[in-house]
């Protein structure tokens, strides 16, 4: 039975430690040597010689040392909102809350969304690009609309809702004039009111 | 004291004027004109009143308590 002695390549030392004589030494393709003794025991000695992968630019999987936790490339830290961004968000939230009536405020606090009544039917603000509209003249349907303020990505999200809320509450026809219909779906029976 | 709140990346920028201070009124009026040229939309309201009590205005009113400037909207 072969034994692996990876740390030693010295046949004489090994032989001297064994009672049997070495009868054969065979070079193995990976750089180690197979030593056969007179009592039919076999051992493999030496260290595997690294050989290049036949495909240029590719390395053997086992040839790459596993990355240590320190050496592992660090994922760039997730950008936490900068203090000024947090302040902007808080400020925008304050303005939005001041524009909501008590029912809308409770809905906003619970669901981060709220309904705005319009002559055409209520519109729910809270999901950017997917504003739900329940038209009065289609009681079994709800429409998915998309309306955004100009350069809305510059604004804290609460400002986007303040912007849309004011237009919807004061000039609803302007809102519906520019709205893009993204889809429609059947209203659940509970929502048909 | 009146206040304009202009929605922007900081949340909003405020500009105030005093009804008994013509200089501040003139500054606010000039700003009002500039924002109209930028196609921003002014809504006046009593401070703290909900959106459905706001009113779209077309000229600067020094007696307005608060004017909230929003951006024009478009289908996304």
Contacts between the chains, C-beta under 8 A, distances in Angstrom:
chain1	res1	chain2	res2	distance
A	84	B	10	7.2
A	87	B	10	7.5
A	87	B	11	7.1
A	88	B	9	6.3
A	88	B	10	4.9
A	88	B	11	4.2
A	89	B	11	7.2
A	90	B	11	7.3
A	91	B	10	6.9
A	91	B	11	2.9
A	91	B	12	6.4
A	92	B	7	7.7
A	92	B	11	4.2
A	92	B	12	7.1
A	94	B	11	7.7
A	95	B	5	6.5
A	95	B	7	7.9
A	95	B	11	6.9
A	95	B	12	6.0
A	95	B	68	7.4
A	98	B	48	5.4
A	99	B	50	5.9
A	99	B	51	4.3
A	99	B	54	7.7
A	99	B	68	7.8
A	100	B	50	6.2
A	100	B	51	7.4
A	101	B	50	4.4
A	101	B	52	7.1
A	104	B	50	7.6
A	116	B	51	7.8
A	117	B	52	7.8
A	129	B	76	5.4
A	146	B	75	5.8
A	146	B	76	4.1
A	147	B	73	5.4
A	147	B	74	7.2
A	147	B	75	6.0
A	147	B	76	6.4
A	148	B	73	6.7
A	148	B	74	6.5
A	148	B	75	8.0
A	148	B	76	4.1
A	149	B	7	7.7
A	149	B	70	6.6
A	149	B	71	4.0
A	149	B	72	7.2
A	149	B	73	5.4
A	150	B	39	7.7
A	150	B	71	4.3
A	150	B	72	5.0
A	150	B	73	7.2
A	150	B	74	6.5
A	151	B	71	6.8
A	152	B	71	7.5
A	152	B	76	7.9
A	154	B	8	7.1
A	154	B	9	4.8
A	155	B	7	6.1
A	155	B	8	7.1
A	155	B	9	6.5
A	155	B	71	7.8
A	156	B	9	7.5
A	156	B	11	5.7
A	158	B	11	7.9
A	159	B	7	4.7
A	159	B	8	7.9
A	159	B	11	6.6
A	159	B	12	7.1
A	162	B	7	6.7
A	162	B	51	7.9
A	162	B	68	7.3
A	162	B	70	7.0
A	163	B	7	6.1
A	163	B	70	4.2
A	163	B	71	5.8
A	163	B	73	7.0
A	164	B	73	6.8
A	165	B	51	4.8
A	166	B	41	7.8
A	166	B	43	4.9
A	166	B	51	5.2
A	166	B	54	5.9
A	166	B	68	6.4
A	166	B	70	5.3
A	167	B	41	7.3
A	167	B	70	6.7
A	167	B	73	5.6
A	168	B	51	7.9
A	169	B	50	7.9
A	169	B	51	4.0
A	169	B	52	4.5
A	169	B	54	6.7
A	170	B	43	6.0
A	170	B	51	7.1
A	170	B	52	7.6
A	170	B	54	5.5
A	170	B	55	6.8
A	170	B	56	5.3
A	171	B	56	6.1
A	174	B	73	7.2
A	175	B	73	6.7
A	178	B	73	5.7
A	178	B	74	5.4
A	178	B	75	5.0
A	179	B	75	5.7
A	180	B	75	3.3
A	180	B	76	6.5
